[in-house]
């Protein structure tokens, strides 16, 4: 510490309390970074790095940002996983004796960012984990909305799955973490924070845990709320009562399954477009959009609850005009959940209070539209919507129509709200009128037409005369105050007296306005629980209206459920996302009919023919049905699934360092260990990550285990045609295939599911479509013919390898006899001619091929 001035000593003392955070230290109009924070911060934020105490041997690195723009810099750091401690001046420097008192007013972390300026449909979760003797308590919250949810889990893998499913940014973890577990969290971009000890009892903690009985959940929630209070340094009146849930209360899907099925984001781009959420999200509010995401992550298991949602969608679907009126009214509703959070936080400005007022004024319109539909379901829903128009009236009577952004500069309170404020404003207006009259009077007396009475913060009010008119000023009339290049400035005792009156009124007026505004904000805080209940109801209505709109525009049907039987009947089902990206009429619908006696569909057919789409389609229809949505089909009768397992796609797991085949086996094992008769299992090309016979044997054994031991509804796509013979020994297995045909040597996909196994794999045809070189295709065709002639199923792996690359002596003798009169180049040209599809070539391409052949023959000679 080369510089030990009182200010730097204060900085070092505060920094020692927050060693893992960037310390933004307020000095005047800037937040300064020092030492390592400055070096690293300048690099990340692209700031100019300077030095303090340049004359010393060890100058201190420093960098600064303007206090008005601090939010953008803080957001940049936090989005990269860092923490930022905001150190503010806690007293007026003009009144401070000695060193200005400073302290941390807020610690901003990845899990406590309020998401200002971010996508409104995204939640930003902070998660708390508390280890117990029997497992883990887990609680999570979005600070911007105040919601808190908690559960208990058995293993760290369960905890990790929940963290990744929630897309949590930060975890407050109590308990020991292994090096591997820390590495997994780090690679998942989850910031690990230490719990904070509660220095005293907090009302927010008692309020949040009041309904919890499980000790693990209770401790995790306490730990969460204490951490929030310690980082935010203020009362958090919007924190809600924690809601306990069992993971098994909902349709269970791991984060891998959710990613594979692209529920909320495209697997390729990570963006909303291309996901199921993209298709279904026709909401008009940010809170409705967030709620839909939550529903997609946790589909229901209760038939009664699902049907209740369906009834709302049906009622809105049947009442078009009421639905459109509701949607129009919802467009005027702002993000109530986050507005409430900002009000509780003390950061809401006057414009945001007007947004709340506008939102509340839309509620009677929404209720009226629901009642006018004449539908019992909608009328009952309308009865549950709170009318808080008294809050809207209070805001409207207090705040001017177009208030400034800043709440501390005045101009936000209407006339007539407070008598004293009106007197101040009258004094200000009269004072300014007096100034205008003074200017007119002085121009008349002096004859100086461009004489001006002006004001600035340094000198106050003054009389300004241009240099060319100074001689016209009567002697002794004014007191010279300032000389400028082109003019002189004067004052008079009378002007200074009115200046004092005006400025005193302005200062007192501004202070009083801010006081009235904060009183209004405190008044609104007393309605927070009711406002949160209203927000939840409106968000649900928004989702229902959106689902009705989607059902109508996409021709979805209302699914029914049979909880007594595990049978699937989907007539003309479609993939909800794929059909939206195809031209109208291009998508080929398919049935999924699995009676009680059928548990496994073994699906064969060419790659790219639609096997994977067919499987995903079934899973998405099931998920849509269990969130209460209508589904893309002519008819759908379904069981209620308890879990969905998938093994789709081939990719290494970079986070845990697993190979493609290990990922494949791990995902398969997850299903084999945890699936039940009520589950849905989708396995695509199991076994392709290893040697042919290993893969085939594993795939067959997995099918048999699912069939014999579990009985879950299983869609199993494979390229191992040998497995299709299993239908002869497995009573509950049926073969189906995706149709394809060959025309003029070209493969045509029918995209239609047909009974029975595929007659061939068309692998070489697919390779041709991919554009592989002709010589490769020719060699592959020859090898395939040899294998088929030899009976590949009876050949051992070692001899298979020999057959592929070293033809038998009999074959060599036969080929030698056939080609004894041909050179190697001539033989190659003949092979390429035999495999050439003229219909696929342009005349120019054919000429090029002929030229190549001629060149090959010349080169050999």
Secondary structure, DSSP 8 states (H G I E B T S, - for coil): -----HHHHHHHHHHHH-TTEEEEEEETTEEEEEHHHHHHHHHHHT---EEESTTSTT-EEEEEEEGGGHHHHHHHHHHTT-EEEEEEE-S-TTT-SSS--EEEEEEE-TTT---TTS-TT---EEEEEEE-SSSEEEEEEETTTTEEEEEEESSHHHHHHHHHHHT-SEEEEES---HHHHHHHHHTT-EEE-----SS--HHHHHHHTT---HHHHHHHHHHHHHHHHHH-S--TT----EE--GGGB-B--HHHHHHTTSSS-TTT-SSTTSHHHHH---SSHHHHHHHHHHHHS-B--HHHHHHHHHHHHHHHH-HHHHHHHHHHHTT---HHHHHHHHHHT---HHHHHHHHHHHHHHHHHHHHHHHTT-HHHHHHHHTS---HHHHHHHHHHB-TT--S-SSSS--B-TTS-HHHHHHHHHHHHHHHHHHHHHHHHHHHH--TT-EEEEETTTEEEEEEEGGGGGGS-TTSSEEEEE-SSEEEEE-HHHHHHHHHHHHHHHHHHHHHHHHHHHHHHHHHTTHHHHHHHHHHHHHHHHHHHHHHHHHHHT-B--EE-TT---EEEEEE--TTHHHHS-TT----EEEEE-TT--EEEEE--TTSSHHHHHHHHHHHHHHHHTT--BSSSEEEE---SBEEEE-S---BTTTTB-HHHHHHHHHHHHHHH--TT-EEEEESTTTTS-HHHHHHHHHHHHHHIIIII--EEEEE-S-GGGGGGGGT-TTEEEEEEEEEEETTEEEEEEEEEES--S---HHHHHHHTT--HHHHHHHHHHHHHHHHHTGGGS-HHHHHHHHHS--HHHHHHHHHHHTTS-HHHHHHHHHHHT--GGG--HHHHHHHHHHHHHHHHHH-
